[in-house]
Amino acid sequence: MAEIQFDTLSTRAKRRADMVNSSFVSEDEIKDYLNSSIAELYDFLVKSYEDYFVKTTTYTVPLTTGGTADDLPSDFYKALGVDFVSGGITSTLKAFSFTERNIYNTPYAVIDRLAKPMYKVDGSKIKMIPENVQSGTITLFYVPLAPEYPNADLSGNQVEFIIPGFIEYVVVATAIRMLMKEESDVSALERERQQLA
């Protein structure tokens, strides 16, 4: 991973948009455009099935809300999977769908399926079924939110990001947003962004 300074990306985007000596787009607007472009690239990388961005957090079971739900981490973006450890045995949990939400509340439930709990990310919570899950811990493997430049003084601010070669996508996408504000032609840069994607 590389740490990329705001000033570096801002200058490169201004050059690509031919706005080096222009004050038409403010530094705060450039920050917003950079953050949006970073998030766009981040989505491409997350969807590429490479695990570039993985974090974990652990919960004690039973979970806090009635034994079945707990808050997701504040930087949560996307779940990758959940491990359940109970009695020294680790198993991978299956995510349950909305239609399976009552699978353990029916007399038709298969007994051997009751032994293996399931999880679901629901809004800002992680939930488990059945309600009487045996005690243990679950580890949530997840993708955190995309990094972004903060709202404070931008000079010298940096963001940690993956693979410096991919930064050109962020620069081009930001330059396009700057030129769109100016209502200039972005077709050449748009073609370049598509090639970079």
HUMO-V604657 format. One record per pair of residues at least 4 apart in sequence whose ideal C-beta (glycine too) atoms are under 8 Angstrom apart, sorted by the first residue. I is the first residue (numbers start at 0). J is the second residue. Records with the same first field share a line. If there is no record, write none. Layout:
I = J ; J
This chain:
0 = 159 ; 160 ; 161 ; 162
1 = 159 ; 160 ; 161 ; 162 ; 163
2 = 157 ; 158 ; 159 ; 160
3 = 7 ; 8 ; 157 ; 158 ; 159 ; 160 ; 163 ; 166
4 = 8 ; 155 ; 156 ; 157
5 = 9 ; 30 ; 33 ; 148 ; 153 ; 154 ; 155 ; 156 ; 157 ; 158
6 = 10 ; 153 ; 154 ; 155
7 = 11
8 = 12 ; 33 ; 166 ; 169 ; 170 ; 173
9 = 13 ; 26 ; 29 ; 30 ; 33 ; 153
10 = 14 ; 19
11 = 15 ; 170
12 = 16 ; 29 ; 32 ; 33 ; 170 ; 173 ; 174 ; 177
13 = 18 ; 19 ; 21 ; 29 ; 174 ; 177
14 = 19
15 = 170 ; 171 ; 173 ; 174 ; 188
16 = 24 ; 173 ; 174 ; 177 ; 178 ; 181
18 = 23 ; 24 ; 177 ; 181
23 = 180 ; 181
24 = 28 ; 29 ; 32 ; 177 ; 180 ; 181
25 = 29
26 = 30 ; 153
27 = 31 ; 153
28 = 32 ; 177 ; 180
29 = 33 ; 173 ; 177
30 = 34 ; 148 ; 150 ; 153
31 = 35
32 = 36 ; 172 ; 173 ; 176 ; 177
33 = 37 ; 148 ; 169 ; 173
34 = 38 ; 145 ; 147 ; 148
35 = 39 ; 172 ; 176
36 = 40 ; 168 ; 169 ; 170 ; 172 ; 173 ; 176
37 = 41 ; 145 ; 146 ; 147 ; 158 ; 160 ; 169
38 = 42 ; 145 ; 147
39 = 43 ; 168 ; 172
40 = 44 ; 165 ; 168 ; 169 ; 172
41 = 45 ; 52 ; 145 ; 146
42 = 46 ; 145
43 = 47 ; 168 ; 196
44 = 49 ; 51 ; 52 ; 161 ; 165
45 = 51 ; 52 ; 76 ; 77 ; 142
50 = 79
51 = 161
52 = 142 ; 143 ; 161
53 = 79 ; 140 ; 141 ; 142
54 = 72 ; 74 ; 140 ; 141 ; 142 ; 143
55 = 138 ; 139 ; 140 ; 141
56 = 72 ; 138 ; 139 ; 141
57 = 136 ; 137 ; 138 ; 139
58 = 62 ; 69 ; 125 ; 136 ; 137 ; 138 ; 139
59 = 134 ; 136
60 = 66 ; 83 ; 85 ; 127 ; 132 ; 133 ; 134 ; 135 ; 136 ; 137
61 = 66 ; 67 ; 132 ; 134
62 = 66 ; 67 ; 68 ; 69 ; 125 ; 126 ; 127
63 = 68 ; 69 ; 70
64 = 68 ; 69 ; 124
65 = 130
66 = 130 ; 131 ; 132
67 = 126 ; 127 ; 128 ; 130 ; 132
68 = 121 ; 124 ; 125 ; 126 ; 127
69 = 124 ; 125
70 = 123 ; 124 ; 125
71 = 75 ; 120 ; 123 ; 124 ; 125 ; 139 ; 141
72 = 139 ; 141 ; 143
74 = 143 ; 144
75 = 123 ; 141 ; 143 ; 144
76 = 141 ; 142 ; 143 ; 144 ; 145
77 = 141 ; 142
78 = 94 ; 120 ; 125 ; 139 ; 140 ; 141 ; 142
79 = 140 ; 141 ; 142
80 = 91 ; 92 ; 140
81 = 91 ; 92 ; 94 ; 118 ; 125 ; 137 ; 138 ; 139 ; 140
82 = 89 ; 90 ; 91 ; 92 ; 137 ; 138 ; 140
83 = 89 ; 90 ; 91 ; 92 ; 116 ; 135 ; 136 ; 137
84 = 88 ; 89 ; 135 ; 136 ; 137 ; 138
85 = 133 ; 134 ; 135 ; 136
86 = 133 ; 135
90 = 115
92 = 115 ; 116 ; 117 ; 118 ; 137
93 = 115 ; 117 ; 118
94 = 117 ; 118 ; 119 ; 120
95 = 99 ; 100 ; 102 ; 117 ; 118 ; 119 ; 128
96 = 100 ; 119
99 = 117 ; 128
100 = 119 ; 128
101 = 105
102 = 108 ; 112 ; 117 ; 128
103 = 108 ; 112 ; 113 ; 128 ; 129 ; 130
104 = 108 ; 129
108 = 112 ; 113
109 = 113
110 = 114
113 = 129
116 = 127 ; 128 ; 129 ; 132
117 = 127 ; 128
118 = 125 ; 126 ; 127 ; 137
119 = 125 ; 126 ; 127 ; 128
120 = 124 ; 125 ; 126
121 = 125 ; 126
125 = 137 ; 139
127 = 132 ; 137
128 = 132
146 = 158 ; 159 ; 160
147 = 158
148 = 153 ; 156 ; 158
149 = 156
151 = 156
152 = 156
160 = 165 ; 166
161 = 165
165 = 169
166 = 170
167 = 171 ; 195
168 = 172 ; 192 ; 195 ; 196
169 = 173
170 = 174
171 = 175 ; 188 ; 191 ; 192 ; 195
172 = 176 ; 192
173 = 177
174 = 178 ; 188
175 = 179 ; 185 ; 188 ; 189 ; 192
176 = 180
177 = 181
178 = 183 ; 184 ; 185 ; 188
179 = 183 ; 185
185 = 189
186 = 190
187 = 191
188 = 192
189 = 193
190 = 194
191 = 195
192 = 196
